[in-house]
Amino acid sequence: MKICFKVRESGKPLKGYILAGNRKIEVDGCVDVDTNLLSRGFIFQGKYMEKEFEYRFEEPFSEVLLSERELLYDARSLDLRMVEMLVFSRINSFRSQNGLESLSWSEKLAKAARFKSRVISKDFKHDAMGMNSFRLLRERGIYFISVGENIYRITGLKSTITEEKIAERCVKGWKTSKGHRKVMLSDFTHCGIGVYAENKSVFITLIATLNRFVIESEFTKNQTLLLQPVDDEFNGSVKISIKTYPNGCFSLSYPENAGKDDFIEVKVLSSCQGRIVVEYESV
């Protein structure tokens, strides 16, 4: 079967490749190809006026006309910060529907997520370039108890796409994946969303962290506890704040900025069913 790819407005032939199964077939305007090879759909990709394009077709046609507007569309024209906020809002709505507290926005996490989105545009996997979120945040001096990450990509975008639609597709895609859904519904406290775009593709990264730990127990008068607020693998310091319940049950001694060699000293003033909440403010 002969297939011809042209620009709709001018009739100019397009060059590129057909990707079908494990085959890559060069296209110079027109190409003869086995119809059976295309029976399950195929991708046509290439460049037009230095802009990369990629289109998927479910079935072959003898002539494929692509408009110049679509061929020249660049996803960088989107408001990427709006996409970030829309994804963030949808995640918090999803958490609210499941009885969970909202995540707090962290610009530090967002900056790390934007960097990660740029990285996964070259290698789409969680540990691309050895940059998993644990390493990424630790290298930036950001402390956390635990961390989770979701990544997402949309390719072959058209000029009719909106920021709202991208955010909707992203969060919907994460909801349908057990692992990604778990990250959105875990007991994290902060998150940042980072979006990167190039050509007709958008890459989205969510990095969420837990920045609080709670000790709740029956305490006995004259007890003394030493709590290590920062783990041994963290080489920096982090600002901490502590709240205790009920009032009058505890006496505290701790540095405002704690490192791995520092401790929180807790003295129990009276027996109580108590609660100690330690929060980190590095994000």
LUMKEFI-263139 format. One record per residue (C-alpha): chain; residue number from 1; z, y, x. Coordinates in steps of 0.1 Angstrom, whole numbers, padded with zeros to 4 digits, always signed. Layout:
<kolkes>
+------+-----+-------+-------+-------+
| unit | pos |     Z |     Y |     X |
+------+-----+-------+-------+-------+
|    A | NUM |     Z |     Y |     X |
...
+------+-----+-------+-------+-------+
</kolkes>
This chain:
<kolkes>
+------+-----+-------+-------+-------+
| unit | pos |     Z |     Y |     X |
+------+-----+-------+-------+-------+
|    A |   1 | +0000 | +0000 | +0000 |
|    A |   2 | -0009 | +0035 | +0012 |
|    A |   3 | +0018 | +0062 | +0007 |
|    A |   4 | +0012 | +0099 | +0015 |
|    A |   5 | +0040 | +0124 | +0020 |
|    A |   6 | +0031 | +0161 | +0014 |
|    A |   7 | +0046 | +0195 | +0009 |
|    A |   8 | +0042 | +0203 | -0028 |
|    A |   9 | +0032 | +0240 | -0024 |
|    A |  10 | +0007 | +0237 | +0004 |
|    A |  11 | -0004 | +0200 | +0005 |
|    A |  12 | +0006 | +0199 | +0042 |
|    A |  13 | +0012 | +0164 | +0054 |
|    A |  14 | +0047 | +0155 | +0065 |
|    A |  15 | +0056 | +0135 | +0095 |
|    A |  16 | +0087 | +0112 | +0099 |
|    A |  17 | +0098 | +0077 | +0094 |
|    A |  18 | +0103 | +0052 | +0066 |
|    A |  19 | +0135 | +0032 | +0069 |
|    A |  20 | +0136 | +0000 | +0049 |
|    A |  21 | +0158 | -0029 | +0057 |
|    A |  22 | +0159 | -0032 | +0094 |
|    A |  23 | +0124 | -0017 | +0098 |
|    A |  24 | +0115 | +0018 | +0111 |
|    A |  25 | +0079 | +0028 | +0103 |
|    A |  26 | +0064 | +0059 | +0117 |
|    A |  27 | +0047 | +0082 | +0092 |
|    A |  28 | +0020 | +0108 | +0100 |
|    A |  29 | +0012 | +0122 | +0066 |
|    A |  30 | +0001 | +0088 | +0052 |
|    A |  31 | +0011 | +0052 | +0061 |
|    A |  32 | +0001 | +0017 | +0051 |
|    A |  33 | +0031 | -0004 | +0043 |
|    A |  34 | +0039 | -0037 | +0027 |
|    A |  35 | +0051 | -0030 | -0009 |
|    A |  36 | +0075 | -0059 | -0007 |
|    A |  37 | +0093 | -0042 | +0022 |
|    A |  38 | +0100 | -0012 | -0001 |
|    A |  39 | +0111 | -0032 | -0032 |
|    A |  40 | +0148 | -0025 | -0027 |
|    A |  41 | +0143 | +0012 | -0020 |
|    A |  42 | +0137 | +0031 | +0012 |
|    A |  43 | +0145 | +0063 | +0031 |
|    A |  44 | +0120 | +0088 | +0043 |
|    A |  45 | +0134 | +0111 | +0071 |
|    A |  46 | +0119 | +0136 | +0095 |
|    A |  47 | +0116 | +0173 | +0103 |
|    A |  48 | +0098 | +0202 | +0086 |
|    A |  49 | +0098 | +0236 | +0104 |
|    A |  50 | +0126 | +0223 | +0127 |
|    A |  51 | +0148 | +0214 | +0097 |
|    A |  52 | +0158 | +0178 | +0094 |
|    A |  53 | +0154 | +0161 | +0060 |
|    A |  54 | +0162 | +0127 | +0045 |
|    A |  55 | +0153 | +0114 | +0010 |
|    A |  56 | +0160 | +0081 | -0006 |
|    A |  57 | +0135 | +0065 | -0030 |
|    A |  58 | +0142 | +0036 | -0053 |
|    A |  59 | +0105 | +0026 | -0056 |
|    A |  60 | +0073 | +0034 | -0038 |
|    A |  61 | +0046 | +0059 | -0050 |
|    A |  62 | +0012 | +0064 | -0037 |
|    A |  63 | +0019 | +0101 | -0032 |
|    A |  64 | +0052 | +0118 | -0026 |
|    A |  65 | +0054 | +0156 | -0030 |
|    A |  66 | +0084 | +0174 | -0016 |
|    A |  67 | +0090 | +0211 | -0023 |
|    A |  68 | +0094 | +0234 | +0006 |
|    A |  69 | +0126 | +0248 | -0009 |
|    A |  70 | +0142 | +0214 | -0006 |
|    A |  71 | +0128 | +0206 | +0028 |
|    A |  72 | +0142 | +0238 | +0042 |
|    A |  73 | +0176 | +0236 | +0024 |
|    A |  74 | +0206 | +0238 | +0047 |
|    A |  75 | +0240 | +0227 | +0036 |
|    A |  76 | +0256 | +0254 | +0058 |
|    A |  77 | +0247 | +0278 | +0031 |
|    A |  78 | +0275 | +0263 | +0010 |
|    A |  79 | +0309 | +0280 | +0009 |
|    A |  80 | +0327 | +0254 | +0030 |
|    A |  81 | +0361 | +0269 | +0026 |
|    A |  82 | +0357 | +0268 | -0012 |
|    A |  83 | +0349 | +0231 | -0009 |
|    A |  84 | +0381 | +0226 | +0011 |
|    A |  85 | +0402 | +0244 | -0016 |
|    A |  86 | +0385 | +0225 | -0044 |
|    A |  87 | +0392 | +0191 | -0027 |
|    A |  88 | +0428 | +0201 | -0021 |
|    A |  89 | +0433 | +0212 | -0057 |
|    A |  90 | +0418 | +0179 | -0070 |
|    A |  91 | +0441 | +0159 | -0048 |
|    A |  92 | +0472 | +0177 | -0060 |
|    A |  93 | +0460 | +0172 | -0096 |
|    A |  94 | +0456 | +0135 | -0089 |
|    A |  95 | +0491 | +0133 | -0074 |
|    A |  96 | +0506 | +0152 | -0104 |
|    A |  97 | +0490 | +0127 | -0128 |
|    A |  98 | +0508 | +0100 | -0108 |
|    A |  99 | +0542 | +0117 | -0109 |
|    A | 100 | +0541 | +0129 | -0073 |
|    A | 101 | +0550 | +0162 | -0058 |
|    A | 102 | +0521 | +0185 | -0047 |
|    A | 103 | +0511 | +0186 | -0011 |
|    A | 104 | +0516 | +0219 | +0008 |
|    A | 105 | +0485 | +0234 | +0025 |
|    A | 106 | +0487 | +0235 | +0063 |
|    A | 107 | +0462 | +0256 | +0081 |
|    A | 108 | +0470 | +0238 | +0114 |
|    A | 109 | +0461 | +0205 | +0098 |
|    A | 110 | +0430 | +0221 | +0083 |
|    A | 111 | +0418 | +0233 | +0117 |
|    A | 112 | +0423 | +0198 | +0131 |
|    A | 113 | +0404 | +0183 | +0101 |
|    A | 114 | +0375 | +0207 | +0106 |
|    A | 115 | +0373 | +0195 | +0142 |
|    A | 116 | +0374 | +0159 | +0131 |
|    A | 117 | +0346 | +0165 | +0105 |
|    A | 118 | +0324 | +0179 | +0133 |
|    A | 119 | +0332 | +0148 | +0153 |
|    A | 120 | +0324 | +0123 | +0125 |
|    A | 121 | +0290 | +0141 | +0119 |
|    A | 122 | +0280 | +0123 | +0152 |
|    A | 123 | +0299 | +0091 | +0147 |
|    A | 124 | +0312 | +0084 | +0112 |
|    A | 125 | +0344 | +0064 | +0117 |
|    A | 126 | +0381 | +0071 | +0118 |
|    A | 127 | +0384 | +0067 | +0156 |
|    A | 128 | +0352 | +0085 | +0165 |
|    A | 129 | +0354 | +0096 | +0202 |
|    A | 130 | +0389 | +0081 | +0203 |
|    A | 131 | +0401 | +0109 | +0180 |
|    A | 132 | +0423 | +0092 | +0154 |
|    A | 133 | +0445 | +0117 | +0136 |
|    A | 134 | +0477 | +0106 | +0154 |
|    A | 135 | +0461 | +0116 | +0188 |
|    A | 136 | +0444 | +0146 | +0174 |
|    A | 137 | +0476 | +0161 | +0161 |
|    A | 138 | +0498 | +0152 | +0190 |
|    A | 139 | +0473 | +0168 | +0214 |
|    A | 140 | +0477 | +0200 | +0193 |
|    A | 141 | +0515 | +0199 | +0195 |
|    A | 142 | +0518 | +0192 | +0157 |
|    A | 143 | +0548 | +0171 | +0149 |
|    A | 144 | +0550 | +0146 | +0120 |
|    A | 145 | +0568 | +0116 | +0108 |
|    A | 146 | +0537 | +0098 | +0096 |
|    A | 147 | +0500 | +0107 | +0092 |
|    A | 148 | +0471 | +0096 | +0070 |
|    A | 149 | +0434 | +0104 | +0071 |
|    A | 150 | +0405 | +0102 | +0047 |
|    A | 151 | +0369 | +0109 | +0057 |
|    A | 152 | +0338 | +0113 | +0035 |
|    A | 153 | +0301 | +0122 | +0039 |
|    A | 154 | +0273 | +0132 | +0016 |
|    A | 155 | +0238 | +0132 | +0029 |
|    A | 156 | +0204 | +0141 | +0015 |
|    A | 157 | +0218 | +0171 | -0005 |
|    A | 158 | +0195 | +0193 | -0026 |
|    A | 159 | +0195 | +0230 | -0031 |
|    A | 160 | +0210 | +0225 | -0066 |
|    A | 161 | +0242 | +0210 | -0053 |
|    A | 162 | +0274 | +0231 | -0059 |
|    A | 163 | +0307 | +0233 | -0041 |
|    A | 164 | +0324 | +0220 | -0072 |
|    A | 165 | +0301 | +0189 | -0074 |
|    A | 166 | +0307 | +0181 | -0037 |
|    A | 167 | +0345 | +0182 | -0042 |
|    A | 168 | +0343 | +0161 | -0073 |
|    A | 169 | +0321 | +0135 | -0056 |
|    A | 170 | +0344 | +0134 | -0026 |
|    A | 171 | +0377 | +0129 | -0045 |
|    A | 172 | +0361 | +0105 | -0069 |
|    A | 173 | +0348 | +0084 | -0040 |
|    A | 174 | +0383 | +0083 | -0024 |
|    A | 175 | +0399 | +0073 | -0057 |
|    A | 176 | +0376 | +0042 | -0059 |
|    A | 177 | +0386 | +0030 | -0024 |
|    A | 178 | +0420 | +0013 | -0022 |
|    A | 179 | +0428 | +0026 | +0013 |
|    A | 180 | +0417 | +0062 | +0006 |
|    A | 181 | +0435 | +0062 | -0027 |
|    A | 182 | +0467 | +0051 | -0010 |
|    A | 183 | +0465 | +0081 | +0014 |
|    A | 184 | +0462 | +0105 | -0015 |
|    A | 185 | +0492 | +0089 | -0033 |
|    A | 186 | +0515 | +0084 | -0003 |
|    A | 187 | +0548 | +0103 | +0003 |
|    A | 188 | +0532 | +0130 | +0025 |
|    A | 189 | +0543 | +0166 | +0023 |
|    A | 190 | +0515 | +0186 | +0039 |
|    A | 191 | +0478 | +0183 | +0042 |
|    A | 192 | +0447 | +0201 | +0055 |
|    A | 193 | +0411 | +0197 | +0045 |
|    A | 194 | +0383 | +0203 | +0069 |
|    A | 195 | +0346 | +0205 | +0060 |
|    A | 196 | +0316 | +0206 | +0083 |
|    A | 197 | +0279 | +0209 | +0073 |
|    A | 198 | +0246 | +0205 | +0090 |
|    A | 199 | +0211 | +0201 | +0077 |
|    A | 200 | +0214 | +0184 | +0043 |
|    A | 201 | +0248 | +0167 | +0050 |
|    A | 202 | +0284 | +0175 | +0044 |
|    A | 203 | +0314 | +0158 | +0062 |
|    A | 204 | +0349 | +0161 | +0048 |
|    A | 205 | +0382 | +0151 | +0064 |
|    A | 206 | +0417 | +0150 | +0049 |
|    A | 207 | +0446 | +0149 | +0072 |
|    A | 208 | +0480 | +0145 | +0055 |
|    A | 209 | +0514 | +0143 | +0072 |
|    A | 210 | +0550 | +0136 | +0062 |
|    A | 211 | +0572 | +0164 | +0076 |
|    A | 212 | +0606 | +0154 | +0061 |
|    A | 213 | +0631 | +0126 | +0064 |
|    A | 214 | +0660 | +0119 | +0041 |
|    A | 215 | +0692 | +0100 | +0047 |
|    A | 216 | +0711 | +0092 | +0015 |
|    A | 217 | +0742 | +0071 | +0016 |
|    A | 218 | +0779 | +0067 | +0009 |
|    A | 219 | +0797 | +0086 | +0037 |
|    A | 220 | +0833 | +0083 | +0048 |
|    A | 221 | +0855 | +0111 | +0059 |
|    A | 222 | +0857 | +0117 | +0097 |
|    A | 223 | +0824 | +0098 | +0103 |
|    A | 224 | +0802 | +0113 | +0131 |
|    A | 225 | +0764 | +0106 | +0131 |
|    A | 226 | +0739 | +0115 | +0158 |
|    A | 227 | +0704 | +0118 | +0146 |
|    A | 228 | +0673 | +0121 | +0168 |
|    A | 229 | +0649 | +0144 | +0150 |
|    A | 230 | +0620 | +0140 | +0174 |
|    A | 231 | +0606 | +0107 | +0187 |
|    A | 232 | +0603 | +0099 | +0224 |
|    A | 233 | +0565 | +0102 | +0224 |
|    A | 234 | +0564 | +0139 | +0215 |
|    A | 235 | +0566 | +0161 | +0245 |
|    A | 236 | +0570 | +0195 | +0227 |
|    A | 237 | +0596 | +0210 | +0205 |
|    A | 238 | +0595 | +0216 | +0167 |
|    A | 239 | +0614 | +0240 | +0145 |
|    A | 240 | +0637 | +0221 | +0121 |
|    A | 241 | +0658 | +0230 | +0091 |
|    A | 242 | +0684 | +0209 | +0074 |
|    A | 243 | +0698 | +0208 | +0039 |
|    A | 244 | +0728 | +0187 | +0028 |
|    A | 245 | +0743 | +0177 | -0005 |
|    A | 246 | +0769 | +0180 | -0019 |
|    A | 247 | +0783 | +0213 | -0005 |
|    A | 248 | +0813 | +0209 | +0017 |
|    A | 249 | +0807 | +0172 | +0026 |
|    A | 250 | +0791 | +0178 | +0061 |
|    A | 251 | +0794 | +0199 | +0092 |
|    A | 252 | +0762 | +0202 | +0112 |
|    A | 253 | +0754 | +0211 | +0148 |
|    A | 254 | +0717 | +0212 | +0160 |
|    A | 255 | +0692 | +0233 | +0179 |
|    A | 256 | +0667 | +0253 | +0157 |
|    A | 257 | +0639 | +0240 | +0179 |
|    A | 258 | +0643 | +0204 | +0188 |
|    A | 259 | +0627 | +0181 | +0214 |
|    A | 260 | +0630 | +0144 | +0221 |
|    A | 261 | +0662 | +0150 | +0241 |
|    A | 262 | +0680 | +0168 | +0213 |
|    A | 263 | +0702 | +0155 | +0186 |
|    A | 264 | +0716 | +0165 | +0152 |
|    A | 265 | +0753 | +0160 | +0151 |
|    A | 266 | +0767 | +0154 | +0116 |
|    A | 267 | +0804 | +0153 | +0109 |
|    A | 268 | +0816 | +0140 | +0075 |
|    A | 269 | +0843 | +0163 | +0062 |
|    A | 270 | +0851 | +0144 | +0031 |
|    A | 271 | +0840 | +0110 | +0016 |
|    A | 272 | +0810 | +0115 | -0006 |
|    A | 273 | +0777 | +0101 | -0019 |
|    A | 274 | +0757 | +0124 | +0003 |
|    A | 275 | +0722 | +0134 | +0012 |
|    A | 276 | +0708 | +0149 | +0044 |
|    A | 277 | +0673 | +0163 | +0043 |
|    A | 278 | +0656 | +0172 | +0076 |
|    A | 279 | +0623 | +0192 | +0074 |
|    A | 280 | +0599 | +0201 | +0102 |
|    A | 281 | +0581 | +0235 | +0102 |
|    A | 282 | +0555 | +0229 | +0128 |
|    A | 283 | +0527 | +0227 | +0103 |
+------+-----+-------+-------+-------+
</kolkes>
